[in-house]
């Protein structure tokens, strides 16, 4: 029986600093459970954990486990680390590598060209990976027949006999996602993760996003068709993990409340089963798909926080980026959250194509006016494959090449990646600084209360001091514990 070794890479802060993963990568955990259900053995090695020399850790695991194929999961901001690991493996071992994750969905064969990796998988990986393993290792026949079979694997990228890359569209996404087994988190060194120790678990209740926001890569990664798990399946999973001691959940859908009736049903089933859990929705709440009943049910079911994507405070920019939201939608959604005593955050982006200084100021002023708990204001990072990326490549002046800015620039970066004729580099820096200060003040007041939050904001107003304090907190365990103790008590 073939064996698959998955390698997980570290994550990277919006500031650009590499950090350990708080929890096993969900994508890998789903792949392990899917393969296990089909009697294919797999293992994972998370290189963000404390293994010292990463290359030695990889070599030790390969020598001991002897995998037939290696899976590499990639986000764009860590892809350069993926190239290094892939180069090490190709230099010392002969087994093939298959790369997946958002970076491959966005850049297609780009990573394969840079790394020498043999295969890539776009969008969701369960079926393509299983079909690849089956074709390479389980089916009888001559090598030439197996090579021909690769052309029939949806979502697979590979090089043909002429050295040209073949990119098979992944239009065979799993419709019945209730049928996918729960992610195999306990095959992923669970006790080495901070979220495990805090008994917090991340889950998803749907796949796909039907919207075409110009800045967002979600449809490239999970498809445009919205596929949702039944309310029963979602609450069954929560109940399953509660047996292992988990009472806190983070739901990370792209659009949790796309079907508002299902969202309400999830809440009702949590209440009917008396699960006594908490959960948050920092990601994926649509502000135009809410009502009073939904927020009442969310609150009663244990939801502690919701996050909304707004992206601009200017109606013309909202139309140009395809957001399908109005400012009044957001004001109403925040008001409904406040009415039930639920915390909320609203996310904005500065620097969209055709953004001007005036439209950006509309965003900052709207962000200040919202009565939510806090706001996040990011600078635009153009991800390959998005409409914003295609537009800016034609109209903007980039200061950094793609690999560099995807690796070292995040949404919190003050330094602009590009400028346009409508918005200069100097103007962007000024706007980004204003946005960052709005964020810092609001989030400090949320974490520590209005008075102490304002004091902390004044003390850490200087970006160098703020970055230093953040670094010390993240690298000093006892200080980090104190921070979370105090911030959890903030109203």
C-alpha positions as CSV (number, residue, x, y, z in Angstrom):
1,X,0.0,0.0,0.0
2,X,1.5,3.4,-0.9
3,X,2.4,5.9,1.8
4,X,2.0,9.7,1.6
5,X,4.1,12.1,3.8
6,X,2.6,15.6,4.1
7,X,4.8,18.5,5.0
8,X,3.3,21.5,6.7
9,X,5.2,24.8,6.6
10,X,5.1,27.6,9.2
11,X,2.7,30.5,8.9
12,X,3.7,34.2,8.5
13,X,2.3,37.2,10.4
14,X,0.8,40.1,8.4
15,X,4.0,41.9,9.5
16,X,6.1,39.3,7.6
17,X,7.5,37.4,10.6
18,X,7.5,33.6,10.5
19,X,5.7,31.8,13.3
20,X,4.6,28.4,14.3
21,X,1.1,27.1,13.4
22,X,-1.4,27.3,16.3
23,X,-3.1,24.2,15.0
24,X,-2.7,21.5,12.4
25,X,-3.4,22.7,8.9
26,X,-7.0,21.8,8.2
27,X,-6.4,21.0,4.5
28,X,-3.8,18.4,5.4
29,X,-6.0,16.9,8.1
30,X,-8.9,16.5,5.6
31,X,-6.6,14.9,3.1
32,X,-5.4,12.4,5.7
33,X,-8.9,11.4,6.7
34,X,-10.0,11.1,3.0
35,X,-7.0,8.9,2.1
36,X,-7.4,6.8,5.3
37,X,-11.0,6.0,4.3
38,X,-9.6,4.6,1.1
39,X,-6.9,2.5,2.9
40,X,-4.0,4.7,2.0
41,X,-1.5,5.4,4.8
42,X,-0.3,8.9,5.4
43,X,1.6,10.9,8.0
44,X,2.3,14.6,8.5
45,X,5.4,16.6,9.6
46,X,4.8,20.2,10.7
47,X,8.0,22.1,10.1
48,X,6.7,25.1,12.0
49,X,7.1,23.1,15.3
50,X,10.4,23.0,17.2
51,X,12.4,20.6,15.1
52,X,15.5,22.8,14.9
53,X,17.1,22.1,11.5
54,X,14.2,21.6,9.1
55,X,16.2,19.7,6.5
56,X,17.4,17.2,9.2
57,X,13.9,16.8,10.4
58,X,12.6,16.1,6.9
59,X,15.5,13.6,6.2
60,X,14.9,11.8,9.5
61,X,11.1,11.4,8.8
62,X,11.7,10.3,5.2
63,X,14.3,7.7,6.2
64,X,12.1,6.3,9.0
65,X,8.7,6.4,7.2
66,X,9.9,5.7,3.6
67,X,7.0,7.5,1.8
68,X,6.2,6.8,-1.8
69,X,5.1,10.4,-2.5
70,X,5.4,13.7,-0.6
71,X,2.6,16.3,-0.3
72,X,3.5,19.9,0.3
73,X,0.9,22.4,1.4
74,X,1.6,26.0,0.4
75,X,0.3,29.5,1.1
76,X,1.8,32.3,-1.0
77,X,3.5,34.1,1.9
78,X,5.5,31.0,2.7
79,X,6.1,29.6,-0.8
80,X,9.9,30.5,-0.8
81,X,10.3,28.2,2.2
82,X,8.5,25.5,0.2
83,X,11.0,26.0,-2.7
84,X,13.9,25.4,-0.2
85,X,12.4,22.2,1.2
86,X,11.5,20.9,-2.3
87,X,15.0,21.5,-3.5
88,X,16.5,19.6,-0.5
89,X,14.2,16.6,-1.2
90,X,14.9,16.6,-4.9
91,X,18.6,16.7,-4.3
92,X,18.6,13.8,-1.8
93,X,15.6,11.6,-2.7
94,X,13.8,10.2,-5.7
95,X,10.2,10.1,-4.7
96,X,7.8,12.6,-6.5
97,X,6.4,15.7,-4.8
98,X,2.8,17.0,-5.2
99,X,2.2,20.6,-4.1
100,X,-1.2,22.0,-3.2
101,X,-2.9,24.8,-1.3
102,X,-3.9,28.3,-2.1
103,X,-0.5,29.2,-3.7
104,X,-0.8,26.5,-6.4
105,X,-4.5,27.4,-7.1
106,X,-3.4,31.0,-7.7
107,X,-0.1,30.6,-9.5
108,X,-0.7,27.2,-11.2
109,X,2.6,25.9,-12.7
110,X,4.7,28.8,-11.4
111,X,5.8,27.0,-8.3
112,X,6.5,23.8,-10.1
113,X,8.9,25.7,-12.5
114,X,10.8,27.2,-9.6
115,X,11.0,24.2,-7.4
116,X,11.2,21.2,-9.7
117,X,8.2,19.6,-8.1
118,X,6.5,17.1,-10.4
119,X,2.8,17.7,-9.6
120,X,0.5,20.4,-8.5
121,X,-3.2,20.3,-7.4
122,X,-5.6,23.2,-7.6
123,X,-8.7,23.9,-5.5
124,X,-9.7,21.2,-3.1
125,X,-7.3,18.3,-3.1
126,X,-9.1,15.2,-1.9
127,X,-10.1,13.7,-5.2
128,X,-7.1,14.9,-7.3
129,X,-4.6,13.5,-4.7
130,X,-6.3,10.2,-4.3
131,X,-6.6,9.8,-8.1
132,X,-2.9,10.7,-8.5
133,X,-1.8,8.1,-5.9
134,X,-4.1,5.5,-7.4
135,X,-2.7,6.2,-10.9
136,X,0.9,6.1,-9.9
137,X,0.9,3.3,-7.4
138,X,-2.3,1.2,-7.4
139,X,-3.2,0.6,-11.0
140,X,-1.7,-2.0,-13.1
141,X,-0.4,-1.3,-16.5
142,X,2.7,0.1,-18.3
143,X,4.3,3.4,-17.3
144,X,3.1,4.9,-20.6
145,X,-0.5,4.1,-19.7
146,X,-0.2,5.7,-16.3
147,X,1.2,8.8,-17.9
148,X,-1.8,9.0,-20.2
149,X,-4.1,8.6,-17.3
150,X,-2.7,11.8,-15.7
151,X,-4.6,13.8,-18.4
152,X,-7.9,12.6,-16.9
153,X,-7.2,13.7,-13.3
154,X,-9.2,16.8,-12.6
155,X,-7.2,19.6,-10.9
156,X,-3.8,18.1,-11.7
157,X,-0.8,20.0,-13.0
158,X,2.1,18.1,-14.5
159,X,4.7,18.2,-17.2
160,X,4.2,16.2,-20.4
161,X,6.8,14.4,-22.4
162,X,7.6,17.5,-24.4
163,X,8.4,19.5,-21.2
164,X,5.1,21.5,-21.4
165,X,2.9,21.9,-18.4
166,X,-0.6,20.5,-18.6
167,X,-3.2,22.2,-16.3
168,X,-6.4,20.2,-15.9
169,X,-9.2,22.3,-14.7
170,X,-10.6,21.1,-11.3
171,X,-14.3,21.1,-12.1
172,X,-15.0,17.9,-10.2
173,X,-15.5,19.4,-6.7
174,X,-17.2,17.3,-4.1
175,X,-20.9,18.2,-4.1
176,X,-21.9,16.3,-0.9
177,X,-19.4,17.7,1.5
178,X,-21.3,16.0,4.4
179,X,-19.7,12.8,2.9
180,X,-16.1,13.9,3.7
181,X,-14.9,12.4,7.0
182,X,-13.9,14.8,9.8
183,X,-10.4,16.1,9.5
184,X,-7.8,13.7,11.1
185,X,-6.4,16.2,13.5
186,X,-5.2,13.5,15.9
187,X,-2.9,12.2,13.2
188,X,-1.1,15.6,13.3
189,X,0.9,15.9,16.6
190,X,-2.1,17.6,18.3
191,X,-0.5,18.1,21.7
192,X,2.3,20.3,20.2
193,X,-0.1,23.1,19.3
194,X,-1.2,26.0,21.4
195,X,-4.8,25.8,20.3
196,X,-5.0,22.2,21.4
197,X,-3.7,23.1,24.9
198,X,-6.4,25.9,25.0
199,X,-9.0,23.4,23.7
200,X,-9.9,25.6,20.7
201,X,-10.7,24.0,17.4
202,X,-11.1,25.4,13.9
203,X,-13.9,24.0,11.6
204,X,-15.5,24.8,8.3
205,X,-19.2,24.4,7.5
206,X,-19.1,25.1,3.8
207,X,-16.8,25.4,0.7
208,X,-16.8,27.8,-2.2
209,X,-17.7,31.5,-2.6
210,X,-20.2,32.6,-5.2
211,X,-18.9,36.2,-5.3
212,X,-16.2,37.6,-7.5
213,X,-14.5,40.3,-5.3
214,X,-11.6,41.6,-7.3
215,X,-9.0,41.4,-4.5
216,X,-10.0,37.9,-3.3
217,X,-8.5,34.5,-4.2
218,X,-11.2,32.4,-2.5
219,X,-13.1,31.4,-5.7
220,X,-9.7,30.3,-7.2
221,X,-9.0,28.1,-4.1
222,X,-12.4,26.6,-3.3
223,X,-14.5,27.3,-6.4
224,X,-17.4,29.6,-7.0
225,X,-20.2,27.1,-6.3
226,X,-21.3,27.4,-2.7
227,X,-21.4,23.9,-1.2
228,X,-22.6,23.7,2.4
229,X,-22.7,21.0,5.0
230,X,-26.0,20.3,6.6
231,X,-26.7,21.8,10.0
232,X,-26.8,18.2,11.4
233,X,-23.3,17.4,10.0
234,X,-21.8,20.6,11.5
235,X,-23.3,20.1,15.0
236,X,-22.4,16.4,14.9
237,X,-18.8,17.4,14.4
238,X,-18.9,19.9,17.2
239,X,-20.4,17.2,19.4
240,X,-17.7,14.8,18.3
241,X,-14.9,17.1,19.2
242,X,-16.5,18.1,22.5
243,X,-16.0,14.4,23.5
244,X,-12.2,15.2,23.2
245,X,-12.6,18.2,25.5
246,X,-13.0,20.9,22.9
247,X,-15.6,23.6,23.9
248,X,-14.4,26.5,21.8
249,X,-14.6,26.6,18.0
250,X,-13.6,29.0,15.3
251,X,-15.7,28.8,12.1
252,X,-13.6,29.8,9.1
253,X,-16.0,29.8,6.2
254,X,-15.9,32.2,3.3
255,X,-19.6,32.9,3.7
256,X,-21.1,31.1,6.7
257,X,-24.5,32.9,6.4
258,X,-24.8,32.6,2.7
259,X,-27.9,30.4,3.4
260,X,-29.3,32.2,6.4
261,X,-31.9,29.5,7.1
262,X,-29.0,26.9,7.5
263,X,-27.1,29.3,9.7
264,X,-30.1,29.6,12.0
265,X,-30.6,25.8,11.9
266,X,-27.0,25.3,13.1
267,X,-27.7,27.5,16.1
268,X,-31.0,25.8,16.9
269,X,-29.4,22.4,16.9
270,X,-26.6,23.6,19.2
271,X,-29.3,24.8,21.6
272,X,-31.5,21.7,21.2
273,X,-28.5,19.4,22.1
274,X,-27.5,21.7,24.9
275,X,-23.9,21.5,23.8
276,X,-22.7,24.3,26.1
277,X,-20.0,25.5,23.7
278,X,-18.7,28.8,22.4
279,X,-17.7,29.7,18.9
280,X,-16.6,32.7,16.9
281,X,-17.0,33.9,13.3
282,X,-14.0,36.1,12.8
283,X,-14.3,35.3,9.1
284,X,-17.0,34.9,6.6
285,X,-20.1,36.8,7.8
286,X,-22.0,38.6,5.0
287,X,-23.4,41.9,6.3
288,X,-26.3,41.8,3.8
289,X,-27.5,38.4,4.9
290,X,-28.4,38.9,8.5
291,X,-31.5,39.7,10.6
292,X,-32.5,40.1,14.2
293,X,-33.4,36.4,14.6
294,X,-30.0,35.2,13.3
295,X,-28.1,37.4,15.8
296,X,-30.4,36.3,18.6
297,X,-29.9,32.7,17.8
298,X,-26.1,33.1,17.4
299,X,-25.9,34.7,20.8
300,X,-28.0,32.1,22.5
301,X,-26.0,29.3,20.8
302,X,-22.7,30.6,22.2
303,X,-21.3,32.8,19.4
304,X,-19.0,35.4,21.0
305,X,-17.8,37.4,18.0
306,X,-18.5,38.1,14.4
307,X,-16.3,39.6,11.7
308,X,-17.5,41.3,8.5
309,X,-15.7,42.1,5.2
310,X,-16.5,45.6,4.0
311,X,-13.3,46.5,2.2
312,X,-14.2,50.1,1.3
313,X,-16.3,53.0,2.6
314,X,-16.9,54.5,-0.9
315,X,-19.9,53.3,-2.9
316,X,-18.1,53.6,-6.3
317,X,-15.1,51.6,-5.1
318,X,-17.5,49.0,-3.7
319,X,-19.1,48.6,-7.1
320,X,-15.8,48.5,-8.9
321,X,-14.4,45.7,-6.7
322,X,-17.6,43.6,-7.0
323,X,-18.3,43.6,-3.3
324,X,-22.1,43.6,-3.6
325,X,-22.5,45.5,-0.4
326,X,-23.7,48.9,0.7
327,X,-22.6,51.0,3.6
328,X,-26.0,50.9,5.1
329,X,-25.8,47.1,5.1
330,X,-22.8,47.2,7.3
331,X,-24.2,49.9,9.7
332,X,-27.3,47.7,10.2
333,X,-25.3,44.5,10.7
334,X,-23.1,46.1,13.4
335,X,-26.2,47.5,15.0
336,X,-27.8,44.1,15.2
337,X,-24.7,42.6,16.7
338,X,-24.5,45.4,19.3
339,X,-28.2,44.9,20.2
340,X,-27.5,41.3,21.4
341,X,-24.2,42.3,23.1
342,X,-22.0,40.5,20.6
343,X,-18.5,41.8,19.7
344,X,-17.8,42.6,16.0
345,X,-15.0,43.6,13.7
346,X,-15.1,45.1,10.2
347,X,-12.3,44.6,7.7
348,X,-11.2,47.2,5.1
349,X,-8.6,47.4,2.4
350,X,-6.8,50.5,1.1
351,X,-5.4,50.8,-2.3
352,X,-7.8,49.1,-4.7
353,X,-7.4,49.7,-8.4
354,X,-8.7,53.2,-9.3
355,X,-8.6,54.2,-5.6
356,X,-7.9,57.9,-5.0
357,X,-6.8,59.7,-1.9
358,X,-10.4,60.9,-1.5
359,X,-12.0,57.5,-1.8
360,X,-9.5,56.1,0.6
361,X,-10.3,58.8,3.1
362,X,-14.0,57.9,2.7
363,X,-12.9,54.4,3.9
364,X,-11.0,55.7,6.9
365,X,-13.8,58.0,7.9
366,X,-16.4,55.3,7.6
367,X,-14.2,52.9,9.6
368,X,-14.0,55.5,12.4
369,X,-17.8,56.0,12.4
370,X,-18.8,52.3,12.8
371,X,-19.8,51.3,16.3
372,X,-18.2,47.9,16.1
373,X,-15.7,46.6,18.6
374,X,-12.7,47.3,16.3
375,X,-11.7,47.6,12.7
376,X,-8.9,46.0,10.6
377,X,-7.5,48.2,7.8
378,X,-5.2,46.4,5.4
379,X,-3.1,47.5,2.4
380,X,-3.9,45.7,-0.8
381,X,-1.7,42.7,-1.6
382,X,-2.3,41.7,-5.2
383,X,-2.6,37.9,-5.3
384,X,-1.9,36.2,-8.6
385,X,-5.0,35.1,-10.5
386,X,-7.3,37.8,-8.9
387,X,-8.9,40.5,-11.0
388,X,-7.1,43.2,-9.0
389,X,-3.8,41.6,-9.8
390,X,-4.5,41.5,-13.5
391,X,-5.6,45.1,-13.5
392,X,-2.7,46.4,-11.5
393,X,-0.1,44.5,-13.6
394,X,-1.3,46.6,-16.6
395,X,-1.8,49.9,-14.9
396,X,0.4,50.1,-11.8
397,X,4.1,50.6,-11.1
398,X,5.3,47.8,-8.9
399,X,8.3,48.5,-6.5
400,X,8.9,44.8,-5.8
401,X,8.7,41.6,-7.7
402,X,5.9,39.1,-7.1
403,X,7.9,36.5,-5.1
404,X,9.3,39.2,-2.8
405,X,6.1,41.0,-1.9
406,X,4.1,37.8,-1.5
407,X,6.8,36.6,1.0
408,X,7.6,39.7,3.0
409,X,4.6,42.0,2.7
410,X,1.4,41.6,4.5
411,X,-1.7,43.6,4.9
412,X,-0.2,45.5,7.8
413,X,2.8,46.7,5.8
414,X,3.3,50.4,5.6
415,X,5.6,50.3,2.7
416,X,3.6,50.2,-0.6
417,X,4.0,47.4,-3.0
418,X,2.9,49.5,-6.0
419,X,1.6,52.9,-6.9
420,X,-0.9,54.1,-9.5
421,X,-1.5,57.4,-11.3
422,X,-4.5,57.9,-9.0
423,X,-2.7,57.3,-5.8
424,X,1.1,57.8,-5.3
425,X,3.5,56.0,-3.1
426,X,3.7,59.0,-0.7
427,X,0.0,59.2,-0.4
428,X,-0.3,55.5,0.2
429,X,2.2,55.6,3.1
430,X,0.3,58.5,4.7
431,X,-3.0,56.6,4.3
432,X,-1.6,53.3,5.6
433,X,-0.2,55.0,8.7
434,X,-3.5,56.7,9.4
435,X,-5.3,53.3,9.0
436,X,-2.9,51.5,11.2
437,X,-3.4,54.1,14.0
438,X,-7.1,53.8,13.8
439,X,-6.8,50.0,14.1
440,X,-4.4,50.1,17.0
441,X,-6.5,52.5,19.0
442,X,-9.8,50.6,18.5
443,X,-8.3,47.2,19.2
444,X,-6.4,48.3,22.3
445,X,-9.7,49.8,23.7
446,X,-11.5,46.6,22.9
447,X,-8.9,44.4,24.5
448,X,-8.2,46.5,27.6
449,X,-11.2,48.8,28.0
450,X,-11.6,52.4,26.8
451,X,-9.3,54.0,29.5
452,X,-6.5,51.5,29.7
453,X,-6.7,50.9,25.9
454,X,-6.2,54.6,25.3
455,X,-3.2,54.5,27.6
456,X,-1.6,51.6,25.8
457,X,-2.3,53.2,22.4
458,X,-0.4,56.3,23.5
459,X,2.5,54.3,24.8
460,X,2.8,52.2,21.6
461,X,1.8,54.9,19.1
462,X,5.3,54.7,17.6
463,X,5.5,51.8,15.2
464,X,9.0,50.7,16.3
465,X,7.8,50.5,19.9
466,X,4.7,48.7,18.8
467,X,6.6,46.1,16.8
468,X,9.1,45.6,19.6
469,X,6.3,45.0,22.1
470,X,4.6,42.6,19.8
471,X,7.8,40.7,19.3
472,X,8.5,40.5,23.0
473,X,4.9,39.3,23.7
474,X,5.0,36.6,21.0
475,X,8.4,35.3,22.1
476,X,7.9,35.4,25.9
477,X,5.5,32.7,27.0
478,X,4.7,34.1,30.5
479,X,4.1,37.6,29.0
480,X,1.9,36.1,26.3
481,X,-0.2,34.3,29.0
482,X,-0.6,37.5,30.9
483,X,-1.7,39.4,27.8
484,X,-4.4,36.8,27.0
485,X,-5.6,36.7,30.6
486,X,-6.2,40.5,30.5
487,X,-7.5,40.7,27.0
488,X,-10.1,38.0,27.5
489,X,-11.5,40.0,30.3
490,X,-11.9,43.1,28.2
491,X,-15.4,44.3,27.5
